[in-house]
Each structure stands twice: as C-alpha cells, then as structure tokens.
Amino acid sequence: MNMKKLLPASLMFTALLMGINTQAQRYLTEIFTSSEIETSMDVTYATNIDFLFSNLSDPAAVQADLIAIQTAIGGGNPIPEEYYNPASSTAIKVTDIKMDIRKPSDAADDENERPAIIFLHTGNFLPPIVNGGITGSKIDSSGVNLAKQWAKRGFVAVNASYRLGWNPVSTDPDVRRGTLLNAVYRAFQDIQMCIRHLKANAVELGIDPDKIVVYGHGTGGYVVNTLNYLDDIQELFLPKFIDSNTGNSYVDVNIVGGLDGYGGFLNLYQDMGISSDFAFAANAGGALGDESWMTGGEAPHVAFHTIRDPFAPFDEGTVIVPTTNEDVVDVHGSNFFIQKANDLGNNNVFADFPSDPYTDAARSHYGQTYEYIYPAPNNTITVASTPEGLFPFLRPINPLNVFLNEGSPWDWWDFNTLQAVVAAYNAATGANVDANNLHQQGVAGNPGMGPEKGLAHIDTIQGYLVPRIIAALDLVTGIDEAPEKIVELDVFPNPATDFVTFETKGERIDYIELYDLRGQRIMIENVNNTRYTLQRRNIESGMYVAALWFDGKRATTKVIFK
C-alpha cells in the first residue's frame, strides 16, 4: 500500500484507454438524490458468541452448549433458537451481527465496482444507556448521515455492528483492562468477517473488493486502528497487556481465536478462504493500543481528533472510559500515530496534497502548542509537526470539569427519540433511568449539540477525508477497469520542475486535462499532436493526474511537480 515518492526521470509505460466517464466528479460530490439510494437494514454478516449475555461460570455447561452449537453448524443446520434468547437457561448465548447497507440503486447507477466504506460506531463496547451515554449503535445520527452522504457520492456505505460486552465497573484494574482488551479483540475479529462478507457478495453489491475503507468513531476508532496495525501475535504480549495475576496476555488466542478471526474455544467463525485486507483506514477519536504495532506498509490512515479529548488521548496517555471515568490502559493517540504513519511512508499518497480550505485548516494546527486540560506540568499539548492525514479539532477548554471537555462534537441525538428509547429500556429491565438527566449530561460534554453542529463537523470530515480516499484508492479519474485500446506513452521529466512532456508512438493526442488529487480539474490544454509539453505555470508542488484524450477515449497517468 505504500507509494514511492519519486518516479523514474523518464517513465515509459503502457497506458489504458478507457471509455468516457460522464460522472467525473463522482465520489468528490453528491451525484445521486435520496430517492436514488437503496437501503438494506439489519443484514446479518456473521454469527458468534454473545459476551453480553453468556454466563461462562460453569465450564461443564459451557462445554455442553458449545458441542451442541458446533454440532448444528457442522451438520449444516441452524443454531437452535434457545441460544439466541438472552432469557433462556443455556450458558452460551449467540447473536447475529448485523449491518445496514446504502448504495445507489441499479436503476440510477450502472457502476458495478464501487469502493465501499464501513462505518463503526462508538459506545464503549456497551449498549446505549448501559454505557452511561446516548450513542453507541449503527443507527447513531452521525454514522447514518455520513453513510447517506457517502452513498450519494457513489460509494457503498455500510454501518456495521460488532459484539459488545466487558466489565467497566470492576474495582480490579486487571479485570477492567482484560475485559476491555478482549472486547476490542472480538470487534477486531467481527469486522474482519464483515469485510469478508462484503467481498464474498461483491458482485451482488456492486463493490470493488480491493477498495474497502474502514472508518470508526470513538470506540469504533479503536477497532479501526487495531485492524490496521495489529498483525503479529507477539504484539499482544507487551508488558501492559499482561495480566498481573496469571503472567499471560489478557487476550488468549486459544480461547478467543487467532488474529485472522479463526480458531479458539469461544469462537464460532469458520474459515471463508477470503482475505480481510482493506485499502484505507480512518478514525474520529479513539486511539491505538501501542505504537510499536506500526512497522510500515499498513493502509493509508486519516484521523480526526479533538485536541482536548478527555477520554481518548490526543497524543499519548491513558484511556479513560466515560462509563465510570476509571483508567484502563495506556495508549497512543492520533497525534502520535499519524505522525508515525507519515514517518513510515504509509501516507505518502497524500503527503504533498495541494492547498484547499480543509487541508489548510488542518495544517494550521501542525506544530502549534495549546493550553491543555490538566494542571502543570501537563498543562500544554503540542500538535506534531508534519502529521499529514491528521485533522485536529480545537474545541474550547472546560475549566470546571476535565471530563466535560469535548471528545465527539460530531455526535448528536433527538431528545424525543431518547425518551422513547429510555422508556423501553426501563420497561424491559426494571431500571429507572431518567432520560432528561442523560440528555443534560450529554449536552454538558457536547455544548450546542444538535444537527447543525454535528453536520458542520461532518462537512469538515468529508471535505478532508474523501479527497484522500480518492487519492489513495486511485478514484480521481473515475475510469472503468476494462481497457478498450493500448497506447505507448512517454512522460518526461517526471517528477518535473517547470514542464512535463507527453509523447506517443504515433497516436494523436486531442487534448490533455490535469486534475488534482481532490478530483478537481485545474487545467485543460488543446494538443492535436503526438507530442506536447505542458508548462507548469503557477501549479503548486504535488501529485496530479493527467488525462490524455484520443478520439473520445482517455488514458491517465500520474504527474509530480517538485
């Protein structure tokens, strides 16, 4: 996934001539209407053990249940319904893990190999209300609105659930840390199965299986970061991941399964023979288990993070879970790991992105020092110097309560809906949760919460994120895969300083278009010759895409101006 910074001075290659694409701005802007988007809700992508409701205290009962479940699966039969019922007497409970899919309808769109974006919600690995908050499901307002916008741009947008369950209220730090890390690990396995499901159904869904993006908010950001960087079992044996009572890793792969999601005593996933690789990662909040997981060659990565996030550190520090405000584990935040991603070359594809309002806004924070949420000597925090791919959000500091500093200004909810959800929860559990108190607590940590504020932040997220997805996934030209003709083309010098020359072996070039990596056309030149020298003029340094037209057909190549 890495991209070389420099190309040979003279690049000879065979360029593919493609059919005309009438939707050159696809992905960059919304080109479909709401009525042209079709939605499939609650699609099951996997089934596995439910750690929210299973009771693992009786080994004999657990063993008997697992034998019954595995026997059903092995015989090609459905898992008996009693195992899906949280109120049944079985020790083991299972759950179907679901997703919602939005995509342009077949009637509106003839593209059959679209990039897909998987959205992972926040929630602290517990259901809404149980987690002490309001958000935490695949139907959160921020996630739904992002997905709708992605689908209108031409992506396949997936809002995926993953398994929940851990013990945040234990007074034993080992229990808090161990159960949380296992929750992250299970979600890490779940989303691998989600990716495999999408690939297995790529033709039906119109997905390009090589162009899948994973994007997470808050807790979902932890999962995305784990997906992108955890790739060696030894990375689970760092000292902070060792249970002080047993001397072993909190994550026992013999119990929960391997890094590929298969195997393990308490794991039902079967080998699908399909890769869970993906092409691009993004997080808004959340953090990375440890920076040592990063070795280079991982997917390009974009991160959004409030500088004064009190729960997931912006730089490096300790995860604090909002459910109890207790410390859990030391981690590395977006400011730290995005800088390292750049240092490793993972983000080379957009390292030299040209100026635009969103890029300029992000870069305006780089290298700057700000007042922080803790007392001296930790009362300032400095943004990394060159973390291309990081968009820091600077929100006002709350001097009265550290935990009321903003961590997710993109979130919002409807109070009437919250009242209905709380009433249903109270009726089902016998609890006495006060919807108004929950609402006021949420607003205190997200002042001005509402669609206007949330959508304004989402607009910034889209404006910064999507052009980088376009660049990394090579979507800038929106061209078809199947070549109609081949032409030999010489492009030199490349990288260029003042000009670049395009020359064919006899094929006449009608005209040349130059696009930046946001997909915006910045130049068009008439040619009518087999050779043309394009002058740089006032073009900024960076990578561009040149589209050469030949009798209604197009060839594209990348050009770099130093």
N, C-alpha and C positions, 0 to 999 in steps of 0.2 A: 503494500500500500504506500510505500514511500515513493516520492517523486524526485528524480535527480534535479538539482538546482541548475545545472548547466547542460546544454546540449552541444553536440559537436559543432565546430565552426561552420562546416558545410554539411547539411543534412540531406542525404539522398534517401527517398522512401517511395513506396507505392501508396498513393492516396486513393481513397474510395470515393467514387462519385455517387451521390445519393439523389433521390427524388426530392422535389421541392417540399419544404415543410411550411404549411400556411400558418402555423402557430409558433412563430419564432420566439415569442415571449412566454411560452408555456413554462410552468414552474416558477418563473420570476413574478408573475402577476396572476390574479384570479381570472381565468378564462371561461369557467363554467358557472352557471347560476345554481342556486339552491335546488331548483326543480330538476336539474340535470345530475344531481348527486344521488346515488342509491346507497342505502344503509342496511346492513345486516347486523342485527343486535344479538348478543349472547350466543355467539358461535363458540362451541367447545373446541379448544385446540389441544387439550391434554386432560388426563385424569390421574390423580395421585392422592396420597395420604394427606388428610386434613389435620394439621397440627393444632388448629384452634380447638377442636372438639374431641380428638382421640385421647384416650386415657391409657398411658403406657406403663402404669404402675404394676400391672400383673403380667410378668413375662409369659406365663403359660397361656393366658387369654390372648395376648398379642400374637404369639406364635400360631395358635389355632386359627385366629382370624386371617392372618397372612396366608396360611396354607389354603384356606377356603377361597380367598380372593385370587391368589395365584392360580389355583386350580381352575377357577372360572375363566380367567384370562387365557390360560394355556389351552383350554378347550374351545376357545373362540366364543365363549358365552359372556353375556353382560354380568358385571359385578352385581350381586344381589342387592336389592333396594335397601335392605336394612342397614347396609354400610353407609348409605348416603344420608341417613336420618340421624341428626345430632342427638335426638332423644332416645335412640334405641339402646339396647343393653350391650351392644358389641363394644369391645375395647378400641378397635380400629374404626375410624370413620374415613371415608374418601370424599373427594369433591371434584366436580368438573370445573376446570379452569377455563374461563371464557374471555372472549374479546368481541369488540364491536368494530365493524369494517365499513369504511366510507370510501367510495370511489366514483369517478364519473361513470354514468350509465353507458351501456353498449350503444344505445341509440344516439348519445351525444358525443361519443369518443371512439375513434377507430384505432387508437393506440392499444397495443396488446402486450407491451413490455414496459410497464411503468415502474419507476422507483417507488418503494414503499417506506413509510415512516411508522415505527412502532412507538407509541406514547406509553410511558409507565408512570402511574400516578404516585402521589405522596401518601402519607398516612402512618408512618412509624411502625409498619408491619402489624397494625391492628386495625379493625374496622372503625369507621367514623363513630364518634361518640365514645366508644370504648377507648379510643386513643386520646381522649380528652379534647378532641378538636372536632371540626365540622367537615373537613375534606378528608379524602383518603379512599377514593374509588375511581373506577374507569369512567364514571359519569360526572366527575368534578367539572365545574364550569370552564376552568382554564384549559383542561385537556380536550373537552368536547369542542370548544371554539377553535383551538389550534388545529384539531383534526378536520373540522369543517373547512377551514381556510386552506389546509393542505390539499384536500380533495378538490376544491375549486381551482386550485393551481394545476391540477393534473396528477397529483400523487395518489397512491393508495394509502389511506390513513387508517391505522389500527390503534384502538385504545384497548390495551391488554390488562387483564387482571393477573395476579400472581398470588401464591399462597401466603397466608398471614399466620401470626402466632409466635409469641415469645413472652417472657416474664419480666416486665419492666419494674414491677413493684417489689421484687425480692430485695432484702437487705444485704444479700451476699453479692459482692461485685462479680464474682466468678459466674454466678447464675445469670445475672443481668448480661454480662458480656458474652457468655457462651450461648445463651438462648438467642440473643440478637444476631450474633455472627452466623448461627445456623439458619436464622430466618433470611438473612441476606443470601446465604449459600443456596437455600431452596429456591428463592426467587431467581437467582442466577441460573439454576438448572431449568426452572419453568420457562424463562424467556428464551433459552436455547431451544426448547421444544416449540415455542411459538414461532421462532424463525424457521425451524424445520417444517412446521405445518404450512407456513406461507410458501416455502419453496416447493413442498410436495403438491401444492394446489396452485402453483404459479400460472399455469395455463388458464385455469378457470377464473382466476382473479385478475389476470392481465398484469402480472408482476414480473419484472426482471429480477431473477433470483440473485444476481450478482450486485444489485443496487438496493440494499436494505439498510435503513438508518435506524438506530435505536436512540431514543430521546427520553429522559426522565426528569420529573420534578421532585425535588426534595428526596424522599426515600427512594423514589424511582431513579434518582441520580446516583445513589449509592450502588444500585443494581447495574446501571449502565456502566459505571466506572469499573465495577468488578468484572463485567463481561469483557471490557476492552483490555484489561491488564492482568487478570489472574489466569495464568496459563501453565503454572508449574506447581505440583503438589507440595513441594518444599516451601512455597511461599505461605503456606498455612501453618508453618512451624516457627515463625518468628516468635521471639520471647513474649510479646504482648498477646499472642494467640494461644498461649499455653495455659491450661487450667492448673492453677497452683495446687489443687487437691490431687490431681492424677498425674501431672507431669506430661500429659499428652495434649495434642491440639484440641481446641474446643470442637473443631469440625472433624469428625471421624468418618472418613470416606467408606469404611467398612459398614457403617450404619446408614449414611445418607447418600452414598454413591460418589462416583468419580467426577472429575472436572468436566467430562463430557455429558454428565447427567445420567449416566447409566450405572447399574450395579447398586450394591448397598442393601442392607437388610430392610430398611424402611423406605423403600423407593420402588415405584411400580413402572418406571419408564423402560420401554423396550427399544433396542437399537433400531433406528429407522434407516440407517445407511445413508443419511443425508447430513451434510456439513451444517454447522450452526454459525459459520463465519458471516460477518456483516461488513459493510463498507464505510460506515461513518458513525461516530458517537457524539452525543450532546447531552449535557446536564444543565439544569437550572436548580442550583442548590445541591445539597448532598456533598459527599466527599469520597476520597479514595482510601481504601484500607491501609495501604502503605506505598510510598513512592518507589520502594525497591522492586515492586512488581513491574515497573516500567523498564523495558530493556531495548526498545526501539522496534520499528516495524509494525506497531499497532495502528489501528484505524485513525485517520484524522479526527481531531476532537475539538469541539467548541463548547464553551462553558459560560453560563450566566450565573452571577453570584452577587448577592448584596454584601458589600464590604463589611457591614456590621452585623452579619448573621450571628445570633447568639447561640444557635444550636448546632449548625454545621460550620466549622471554622472556615473562614475565607482563605487563610494561609495554612497554618498547621496548628493543631491543638486537639482538644478532647471533644468527642461527640457528646452532646447533652440531649437527652430525649425529652421533648415537650410534655410527654405524658406525666412525668414525675420530676423533671428538671434535675435528674441524677446523672453523674458522669458515667460513661460506659467504656469508651476505648479511644486511644489517641489515633488520629488520622491525619491525612494531608488534604487540604482544600484546593479549590480550583486555581487560586493564585499561584500555588506551588506547582501543581502537576501540569497545568497548561504551559507554564514556562519550561518545565522539563520536557514536555511533548515537543516543544519547539527546539530545544537544545538537542533532542534526539533525532530531529528531522521529520517527525511524524506529520507536522503541519506545514511542510514545505509547499504544498499545493496552493495554499493561500497566504504564505508568509509575506509576499510582496503585493498584497491586494492594493489596488488603487484607492485613492481618496473617495469617500462618499460620506453622507451625514452620519450614518451608523458607525462606520469604521472610524471616522474622526472622533466621534463621541467616546468610543471605547479607548482609542489611543490617547485621548486627552487625560486619562487617569493613569496611564503607564508611568511608572517611576515616581508617582506622587505619594506623599505621606499625609495621612488623615488622622484626626482625633478618633480614638477607639473607645470601646465600651467598658474597658477595665481600668482600674486605678494604676498609677505609676508603680513600677516601671513599664507596664504593658499598656500605657495609655495612648500609644500611636500605632499605626499599621501602615506599611508601605506596599503599594502595588508593584509587582515585578516590572522589570524594565522593558522586556520585549515579549510579553505573553500573547502573541498573535493567536486569535481564537477565543480570547477571554473578553467578555463584556462585563465590567464591574458596574453594579448599580449602587450609587451613593445615596442612601436614604438618611433623613435627619436622625441625629442621635437622641436616644431617650435617656435623660439624666437620672430618672427616678427608679427605673427598673431595668436591669440588664436584659431580662428575658422578654421585654416588650419591644426591643429593637426589631426592625422588620427583617424577616428572612424570606418571605414569599409574597411580594407586592403584586404579583400576577394573579393571585388567588382571589376569588370572590364567591358569594353564595346568596341565595334568596331566602329571606327570613321566613316567609310563609311556608316554603318547602321544608326548611329546617324544623319548623314547628310540627309539621306533619310527620317527618321522619322521627323526631324525638318522641312524639305521642305513640307511634307504632312501636318504637323500641321499649318504651316504658310498659306498654301493654303486654309485650311479648316476654319481658324479663322481670317484671315486677319492680323495676327501678323507679327512681323519682328524679330523673334528670330535668333540669329547668332549661328550656330552650332559650329563654331570654338571657340567662346567665352565660350560657355557652356562647351566644351571639356576642354579648358585650365583651367577653374575654377575647374572642376572636378579633373583634374590631380594635381592641386596645393594642394588639400586636400588629394590626394592619389598618392604621387610621385612614379614613377615606375609602375603605373597602367598598367596592361596587363594580358594576360593569365598565363604567368609564375609566376608572383607574386600572382595572385588570386588563382591559382591551388595549389601553395605551401602552402597557408594558409588553403585551403580546405583539403589538405592532413593532416595537423595538426588537423583540426577539426574532420575529420573522424577517425584519429588514436586515438583521445581522446574520442570521442563521442560513436562510435559504440560498443566498448567493454563494455561500461557502459549500453548501451541499451541491449546488450546481457545478462549482469548480471541481470538487473532489470526485464527483460521480461522472464528470465529463458530460454534463447535460446542456452545456452552454449553447450548443448549436441545435439541439433537439432533433438530430438527424436519425433516419432509420438505420437499422443494422444491415440490411441486405444490400450489397453493392450492385450497381447496375452497369458500371464500367470502371476500368482501371486506367490511371494516367500516371506517368512518372513525372515527379516534380522535384526540382532542386530549389532549396530555400537557403539563402546565404546573405551575409553572415548571420548566424543565429546561435547565441544571443547577438543582438545588434546594438549599435550606439546611435548612429544618425539615420540609417536607412536599412531596409531589407529588400532583397531582390528575389522574385519568384520567376522560375523559368521551367517551361515544359519541354518535352521532346517532340514538339510539333503541334501540340493541341492548343488552339487559340483560347486565351482567357478573355471572356467578355468583360467582366468587372470583378473587383475584389471588395469585400466588406471586412471590416475589422471590428471585433466585439471584445469588450472587457469581460472579466470573469463573472460579472453580475448578469451577463447576457444582454447588455445594452450595446447597441451599435454606435460606435463613435466615429466611424469613417466609412465612406464608400467612394471608390475610385474606378472610373471607366478605363478599360485597358485596350481591348481589341487587338491583342498581340500575344505572342508566345512568351514574351519576357516583359517584366515590369518591375521597376524599382520604386518602392513605397517610401516616401520621406517621412521621418519621424515627426517633424514639426514640434508641436508642444505636447506630445503624448508623454504621460508620466511613466516612470520606470515600473516594470512589472511584466506579467504574463498576459498574453492576449490570444484570441482565436481568429485566424484569418480564414474567411470563406471565399473560395475561388469558384466562379460560376462559368460553366462551359455549356452553352446551348441548352439552358434550362436545367442543367444538372450541377451539383455542387460537390467540391472537395474541401476538406477543412484540415488545418494544421495549426499547431501552437507556435507562437512567436514570442520571444522575450526581448524587451528593450532594457538595457542596463542603465 
